[in-house]
Amino acid sequence: MTVRKLILGTIILINLIIVSFGFIFTPQWFWLLIVPFPLMIIAFYNSFQTNHAILRNFPLVGYFRYFFESIRPELRQYFWESDTDGRPFNRRQRSIVYQRSKNERETVAFGMQTDPQAVGNEWVAHSIFPCHIENHDLRTTVGNTSCSQPYSLSVFNISAMSYGALSKTAITALNKGAALQNFAHNTGEGGISNYHISGGDLIWQVGTGYFGCRNEMGYFDPDLFTEKANRPYVKMIELKISQGAKPGHGGILPAAKNTPEVAAIRHVVPGTDVMSPPAHSAFRNPIEMMEFIQLLRELSNGKPVGFKICIGDKQEFMEICRAMQTTQIFPDFISIDGSEGGTGAAPLEFTDNLGMPLYDALTFVTTTLIRYGLKKHIKIIASSRIVTGFDLLKVIALGADACYSARGMMFALGCIQALKCNEDVCPVGVATQQPHLYKGLDVEDKYVRVAQFHRNTLRATAEIMEACGFRTLDDVTADKFFRKVDSIQTLSFQDIYFKETGRLNKKDNNFAKEEFLD
């Protein structure tokens, strides 16, 4: 007898027994049919439907499979995952953000949980002569000689996350946190909303859809851009070329999410699907791209202008560098997004298989800019999985001048890594537009946590620098960081990433060949 026949026979028998008892004894027995009779109808339906083989072969029991599959992420995270196993961020990484954002004890007991002999293990060389850093507010100035309004940028900032992807309460809390601790908040390509203007400095990101500065046809509108770029809280302009989570892929704002409020922010027609194309319409090649950057600089009255890119074809980036040399137009900064970067929703292949990882991209960009004599004009901002002081110093060692953090800041808001950002059902109200969910995120509590996470992360960064004898960010070099590359060998970041070029000299923006003593 098959399982299907057994299930059907059992549920039919139960219904027949209840009906018989109802006729023989008392009609009160019929009330018991309230459960088994609907189950019998469902079992019969599943036995003849053709869409789900499991439910056809196991008409009722098969539902347990779908139920347990639906709660699999929660079961794994809460019961079976170790502190160092989770992805994209493990529990140890999430916990340090929660602790620092709440100003709670962040020390650990008994010893390291990771295996120091495991391939991929990383560490930094400390000094027997630690130094003291008086000011933990680590900053870098963005703006070359063509920029008349340079900006003092914190080395740790909020990465691009649009209103629409994040809730209004989340955006407000992030911006107020940035204001409290004096660091920058990237708007994301969705434009400047009313929730972005709670006192924090903004980096206005202009994407391929030109949201907030587009005309009715979807093309760049210089007048709209000029009006918004010259607002006092807009400190920098970032032209988005591509992002790590879905490089070379446009997006769509579905009509259901395109409310009158969102439409007013983005300058689109409400209630319609809005496409964000893969490529810009304002320029078609590297020369025109540089000319467009110069136009943005002029329209913003000399504010720092740069671009964000996920490296794919190396030759294309080198062509951009040659365009800088030809036009003598130099962006003030370049944001490098690694393929590890996250987003609310992206095709699986784009998330997993497109784009260059951050460390490789960062060293390639640093090396290329120096070879073309351009690094002295351009600051580099790194983005992708940066949540601790050690993460920050690693990218500094590889050539970055500052960094962004997206998911780290989301954790500070209370994100539990539910992995439901693309479903509009974020349980903590961060990545959702449903009022009953985002109203649970208390802005007055969370913005303080964002500021505390930033402050405590910079404090931890400075403490590592002191332990290693790094008096300034220029002293943070690749030869002091190490990675276990196989079961026997450990190499420095210098040997892994800069072996062919020599030691990176940050003060002079060049490479110096050096002889190292054994």
C-alpha positions in Angstrom: 0.0 0.0 0.0 1.3 3.4 -0.9 1.6 6.2 1.6 -1.0 8.2 -0.3 -3.5 5.4 -0.1 -2.7 5.0 3.6 -3.2 8.7 4.3 -6.5 8.9 2.3 -7.8 5.7 3.8 -7.0 6.8 7.4 -8.6 10.3 7.0 -11.7 8.8 5.3 -12.1 6.2 8.1 -11.9 8.9 10.7 -14.6 10.9 9.0 -16.8 7.8 8.6 -16.5 6.9 12.3 -17.5 10.4 13.3 -20.5 10.5 11.0 -21.6 7.0 12.2 -21.4 8.1 15.8 -23.4 11.2 14.9 -26.2 9.1 13.5 -26.1 6.4 16.1 -25.6 8.4 19.3 -26.0 12.2 19.2 -25.7 14.9 16.6 -23.1 16.6 18.8 -20.5 14.2 17.3 -20.8 16.1 13.9 -19.0 19.0 15.5 -15.8 16.9 15.5 -15.9 17.0 11.7 -14.6 20.5 11.8 -11.0 19.3 11.6 -11.0 15.9 9.8 -13.5 16.8 7.1 -11.5 19.8 5.7 -8.4 17.7 5.9 -10.1 15.0 3.8 -11.0 17.6 1.2 -7.4 18.8 1.1 -6.1 15.3 0.9 -8.4 14.4 -2.0 -7.4 17.7 -3.8 -3.7 17.0 -3.3 -4.0 13.4 -4.6 -5.1 14.7 -8.0 -3.3 18.0 -8.5 -0.1 17.9 -10.6 1.9 20.9 -9.4 3.5 19.5 -6.3 4.8 15.9 -6.4 5.4 15.8 -2.6 1.8 16.8 -1.8 0.4 14.4 -4.4 2.4 11.4 -2.9 2.0 12.6 0.7 -1.3 14.5 0.7 -1.2 15.9 4.2 2.2 14.9 5.7 3.9 16.7 2.8 3.0 20.1 4.3 5.5 19.4 7.1 8.2 19.6 4.5 7.2 23.1 3.4 6.7 24.3 7.0 10.1 23.2 8.2 11.7 24.6 5.0 10.1 28.0 5.7 11.7 28.2 9.1 15.0 26.6 8.1 17.0 29.9 8.3 15.8 30.5 11.8 16.4 27.0 13.0 19.9 27.1 11.6 20.7 30.5 13.0 19.3 29.9 16.5 20.1 26.2 17.1 22.7 24.7 14.8 25.0 27.5 13.6 28.2 28.0 15.5 29.4 31.5 16.5 31.8 31.5 13.5 29.8 29.7 10.8 27.0 32.1 9.7 26.9 33.8 6.3 27.0 36.6 5.1 27.9 37.6 8.7 28.5 35.1 11.5 27.1 35.4 15.1 30.4 36.7 16.4 30.4 39.6 13.9 26.8 40.4 14.6 27.3 40.3 18.3 30.2 42.8 18.3 28.0 45.3 16.4 25.1 44.8 18.9 27.4 45.2 21.8 29.1 48.3 20.5 25.9 49.9 19.5 24.4 49.3 22.9 27.6 50.3 24.8 27.6 46.9 26.4 30.6 44.8 27.4 32.4 43.7 24.3 35.2 41.6 25.7 35.4 37.9 25.2 36.4 35.2 27.6 38.7 32.2 27.6 40.4 32.5 24.2 39.9 32.7 20.5 37.2 30.5 18.9 38.7 30.5 15.4 41.5 28.1 14.4 44.7 30.1 13.9 46.1 27.4 11.7 43.1 27.4 9.4 43.6 28.5 5.8 42.4 32.1 5.5 43.1 33.1 9.1 44.3 36.7 9.2 46.2 38.7 11.8 48.2 42.0 12.1 51.7 42.3 13.6 51.7 44.3 16.9 54.7 46.3 18.2 56.6 45.9 21.4 56.6 49.7 21.4 52.9 50.7 21.3 52.1 54.3 20.7 49.3 56.6 21.9 46.7 58.2 19.6 45.1 61.2 21.2 42.2 61.7 18.7 40.1 58.7 17.8 38.1 60.6 15.3 39.9 59.3 12.3 39.3 61.4 9.2 40.6 62.1 5.7 40.0 65.2 3.5 38.3 64.5 0.2 38.8 67.1 -2.6 41.6 67.7 -5.0 42.8 71.0 -6.5 39.7 71.3 -8.7 37.4 71.1 -5.7 36.5 74.3 -3.9 34.5 72.8 -1.1 36.6 69.8 0.2 35.0 67.7 2.9 36.6 66.2 6.0 35.3 62.6 5.8 35.2 60.1 8.6 37.0 56.9 7.8 33.8 55.0 8.7 30.5 55.9 7.1 27.0 54.7 6.2 26.9 53.0 2.8 24.4 53.6 0.1 20.9 52.5 1.1 17.9 54.1 -0.5 14.6 55.1 1.1 12.3 52.4 -0.3 14.9 49.7 0.2 15.0 50.8 3.9 12.1 52.1 5.9 11.5 55.8 6.8 12.3 55.0 10.5 15.5 53.3 9.5 16.7 56.1 7.3 15.8 58.7 9.9 17.7 56.8 12.6 20.8 56.4 10.4 20.9 60.1 9.5 20.4 61.3 13.1 23.1 58.9 14.2 25.4 60.3 11.6 24.7 63.8 12.9 25.3 62.8 16.5 28.7 61.3 15.7 29.7 63.6 12.7 30.1 61.1 9.9 28.5 60.8 6.5 25.4 59.1 5.2 25.2 57.9 1.6 21.6 58.4 0.3 21.7 55.4 -2.2 20.4 56.0 -5.7 16.8 56.5 -4.6 17.4 60.2 -4.0 17.2 62.6 -1.1 14.0 62.0 1.0 12.7 64.0 3.9 14.0 61.2 6.2 17.6 61.9 5.0 17.6 65.4 6.3 17.7 65.0 10.1 21.0 66.7 10.6 23.5 64.3 9.1 26.0 65.0 6.3 24.9 63.5 3.0 26.8 61.9 0.2 24.2 62.1 -2.6 24.4 59.2 -4.9 23.2 59.7 -8.5 22.5 56.4 -10.3 21.5 55.4 -13.8 17.9 56.4 -13.1 18.9 59.9 -12.0 16.3 59.8 -9.3 15.7 63.2 -7.9 17.4 64.9 -10.8 15.6 63.6 -13.9 13.2 65.0 -16.4 10.0 63.4 -17.6 11.8 61.3 -20.1 14.2 59.9 -17.4 17.2 61.8 -18.5 19.5 63.9 -16.3 18.1 67.3 -15.4 20.8 69.9 -14.7 18.4 72.3 -13.0 17.0 69.8 -10.5 20.5 68.6 -9.8 21.8 72.1 -9.1 19.0 72.9 -6.7 19.6 69.7 -4.6 23.4 69.5 -4.9 23.8 73.0 -3.4 21.8 72.2 -0.3 24.1 72.7 2.7 23.7 69.1 4.1 24.9 67.6 0.7 28.7 67.4 1.2 29.7 65.0 -1.7 28.3 63.7 -4.9 28.7 60.0 -5.9 28.0 58.9 -9.4 27.0 55.2 -9.3 28.4 53.2 -12.2 27.9 49.8 -10.7 27.5 48.0 -7.3 28.9 44.8 -6.0 25.7 42.9 -5.4 24.4 43.2 -9.0 27.1 44.8 -11.3 25.9 45.7 -14.7 22.2 45.1 -13.7 19.5 47.7 -13.5 16.6 47.6 -11.0 12.9 48.1 -11.0 10.7 49.9 -8.6 7.4 48.0 -8.8 4.2 50.0 -9.1 3.0 48.8 -5.7 5.9 50.4 -4.0 5.9 53.6 -6.1 3.7 55.6 -3.8 3.0 59.3 -4.2 5.6 60.0 -1.6 8.3 57.9 -3.3 7.4 59.2 -6.7 7.8 62.8 -5.4 11.3 62.0 -4.1 12.4 60.3 -7.3 10.5 62.6 -9.8 8.6 59.8 -11.4 4.9 59.1 -12.1 3.3 57.4 -9.0 1.7 54.0 -9.4 3.9 52.9 -12.3 6.8 50.5 -12.7 10.0 52.5 -12.8 13.1 51.1 -14.4 16.7 51.9 -13.3 18.7 51.0 -16.5 22.0 49.2 -16.4 23.9 52.0 -18.0 24.0 55.8 -17.8 22.3 57.8 -20.6 24.3 61.0 -19.8 27.6 59.6 -21.2 28.7 56.7 -23.4 32.5 56.4 -22.9 35.2 57.2 -20.4 35.9 60.7 -21.9 32.3 61.7 -21.7 32.1 60.2 -18.2 34.9 62.5 -17.1 33.2 65.5 -18.7 30.0 64.6 -16.9 31.9 64.5 -13.6 33.2 67.9 -14.3 29.7 69.1 -15.1 28.5 67.8 -11.7 31.4 69.6 -10.0 30.5 72.9 -11.6 26.8 72.5 -11.0 27.5 71.8 -7.3 29.8 74.8 -7.0 32.9 72.8 -6.4 31.8 70.0 -4.0 33.7 66.7 -4.1 32.5 64.5 -6.9 33.4 60.9 -7.4 32.1 57.6 -8.7 31.2 54.2 -7.4 32.2 51.1 -9.2 32.5 47.3 -8.9 35.5 46.2 -10.9 34.8 43.8 -13.7 36.9 44.2 -16.9 40.2 45.6 -15.7 40.8 47.1 -19.2 37.8 49.3 -18.8 39.0 50.8 -15.6 42.4 51.5 -17.2 40.6 53.3 -20.1 38.9 55.4 -17.4 42.3 56.3 -16.0 43.6 57.2 -19.5 40.5 59.4 -19.9 41.5 61.2 -16.7 45.0 61.8 -18.1 43.6 63.0 -21.5 41.0 65.4 -20.1 42.9 66.3 -17.0 39.7 65.9 -15.1 40.2 64.0 -11.8 37.4 62.7 -9.7 37.8 63.6 -6.0 37.2 60.0 -4.9 36.4 56.5 -6.2 34.2 54.2 -4.2 35.2 50.5 -4.7 32.4 48.0 -4.0 33.4 44.4 -3.7 31.4 41.5 -5.1 30.6 40.6 -1.5 28.4 43.7 -1.3 24.7 43.2 -0.4 21.4 44.6 -1.6 17.7 44.2 -0.9 17.2 42.0 -3.9 19.5 40.7 -6.7 19.6 37.8 -9.2 21.5 34.8 -7.7 24.1 34.7 -10.5 24.8 38.4 -10.2 25.3 38.1 -6.4 27.4 35.0 -6.5 29.3 35.1 -9.8 29.8 38.6 -11.1 32.2 41.3 -9.9 35.7 41.3 -8.4 36.1 40.7 -4.6 36.9 43.8 -2.6 40.6 43.1 -1.7 41.5 42.2 -5.3 39.6 45.2 -6.6 41.0 47.6 -4.0 44.6 46.6 -4.7 44.0 46.7 -8.5 42.6 50.2 -8.3 45.3 51.4 -6.0 48.0 50.0 -8.1 46.5 51.3 -11.4 45.9 54.8 -10.1 49.5 55.0 -8.9 50.9 53.7 -12.2 49.0 56.3 -14.1 50.1 59.0 -11.6 46.5 59.7 -10.5 46.4 58.5 -6.8 47.6 61.9 -5.5 44.3 63.4 -6.9 41.9 60.7 -5.8 40.8 59.3 -2.4 39.5 55.7 -2.3 36.5 54.6 -0.3 36.1 50.8 0.2 32.8 49.0 0.7 31.8 45.4 1.5 31.5 43.5 4.8 33.3 46.0 7.0 32.0 45.9 10.6 35.1 45.8 12.9 38.2 47.9 13.4 40.3 45.1 12.0 38.1 45.0 8.8 38.6 48.8 8.5 42.4 48.6 8.9 42.8 45.8 6.4 41.2 48.0 3.6 43.3 50.9 4.7 46.4 48.8 4.4 45.4 47.9 0.8 45.1 51.5 -0.3 41.7 52.8 0.9 41.4 56.1 2.6 38.0 55.5 4.1 35.2 53.0 4.0 31.5 52.5 4.0 29.4 50.0 6.0 25.9 49.1 5.1 25.0 45.9 6.9 27.0 46.8 9.9 24.9 49.9 10.3 21.8 47.8 9.8 22.9 45.5 12.6 23.2 48.6 14.8 19.6 49.4 13.9 18.6 45.9 15.1 18.8 43.8 12.0 18.9 40.1 12.9 20.0 38.9 9.4 16.6 37.3 8.8 17.4 37.3 5.0 14.0 38.6 4.1 15.0 42.0 2.7 13.5 41.2 -0.7 10.1 40.2 0.8 9.1 43.4 2.5 8.5 41.6 5.7 11.6 42.5 7.7 10.7 41.6 11.3 12.6 44.4 12.9 11.3 47.2 10.6 14.6 48.0 8.8 14.0 46.8 5.2 10.3 47.1 4.9 7.6 49.6 3.9 4.9 48.0 6.0 3.8 50.5 8.8 3.0 47.8 11.3 6.6 46.6 11.0 8.7 49.8 10.6 6.8 51.5 13.5 8.4 49.0 15.7 11.8 50.6 15.1 12.1 53.4 17.6 14.1 56.2 16.0 15.1 57.8 19.3 16.7 54.6 20.6 18.2 53.4 17.4 19.9 56.6 16.2 21.9 56.6 19.5 22.9 53.0 18.8 24.1 53.9 15.3 26.3 56.7 16.7 27.7 54.5 19.5 28.5 51.7 17.0 30.4 54.3 14.9 32.2 55.7 18.0 33.2 52.4 19.5 34.3 51.0 16.2 36.7 53.9 15.7 37.9 53.5 19.3 38.7 49.9 18.6 40.4 50.8 15.3 42.6 53.3 17.2 43.4 50.8 19.9 44.6 48.3 17.2 46.7 51.1 15.6 48.2 51.9 19.0 49.1 48.2 19.7 50.8 48.0 16.3 52.6 51.3 16.6 50.6 53.0 13.8 50.6 56.7 14.7 48.6 57.7 11.6 46.6 56.0 8.9 49.6 56.4 6.6 51.5 54.0 8.8 48.9 51.2 8.2 50.7 49.2 5.6 50.2 45.9 3.9 53.4 44.3 5.1 52.0 44.3 8.7 49.0 42.1 7.8 49.2 38.4 7.3 47.0 35.5 6.0 47.4 31.8 6.2 47.3 30.8 2.5 47.7 27.0 2.9 48.4 24.5 5.6 52.1 25.5 5.9 52.6 29.0 4.5 51.6 32.4 5.8 52.1 35.5 3.6 51.8 39.2 4.3 49.3 41.3 2.3 52.3 42.9 0.8 53.4 39.5 -0.7 49.9 38.6 -1.7 48.7 41.8 -3.3 51.7 44.0 -4.0 54.5 41.5 -4.7 55.2 42.8 -8.2 55.0 46.5 -7.4 56.9 47.0 -4.2 55.9 48.5 -0.9 53.0 51.0 -1.0 54.2 54.4 0.1 51.0 56.3 1.0 52.5 59.6 1.8 54.0 60.0 -1.7 51.4 57.8 -3.5 53.9 55.6 -5.1 55.6 52.2 -4.8 59.1 51.8 -3.3 61.2 48.7 -3.9 62.8 47.8 -0.6 65.2 45.2 0.7 63.9 43.5 3.8 66.1 41.9 6.4 65.5 38.3 7.3 
